[in-house]
Amino acid sequence: MTYEGVLTKMQTEIGNPINYYLVFENSFLNLNQLLDKELEISFQGYQCLNCGKKKKIFRQGFCYDCFMSSPAVGDWIMKPELSTAHLDIEDRDLVYEKRVQLQPHVLYLALSSEVKIGVTRGTQVPTRWIDQGASQAIPIVEVPNRYLAGIAEVALKNQYVDKTNWQKMLKNEILQVDLIQERIKAGNYLPQEVKEYFSDQHPNIIELHYPVLTYPKKVTSLSLDKILNFKGKLAGVKGQYLLFQDGTVFNIRTFEGYVVKIQI
């Protein structure tokens, strides 16, 4: 069977294991059903996720012009502490920024290799943790806007990393850590503006299980900019990566906006 379309981040459904779907305009693939099957991925072109034009992708699925102008990729996305909508100050589009920034955000700890600090919208729990390939996660605090979550994250960056070690995550090299104890410790470092939202009553640790038959011992990234056609047997899906039996891994997020043909 042949599927063709624009790559966007895989959609997920919580379960044991998590269900993964690669969704195109007129079709979709349930990747869990393709484990131990051979896939062929072929590069066909580009299509910007914002303007829809067949222009070369610059970053995050956007062409250069859209990346430089769209509010969906403002600096505050990657650095929540730069959020200004709560001050009624526009970055690129105040209406959009208010809609996204002025809603509940969660500061959390996630265990994908070592313990990682992060921020996500409340509506993105547990999707954000799945996308990062976390095996466990726990909320530290929920605050009413993105700015407060951002300054809390900055305060905790001296204690925890803020980026996933993707190679260790994909090899399933995970530290054994008590996240409840880490949450207690993290509460001591919260800035004063955020402390009022912290509760001593601990939320449950979220356990996440991925559809993986075998984890690679070494990983090699597949780049559609260098290899236009790849064929391999699917060994698993974790985070936003496809894992193949030969150790090749393919990060769907990196190649959003790329048009591909997938043959099974």
Disulfide bonds with the S-S distance in Angstrom:
none
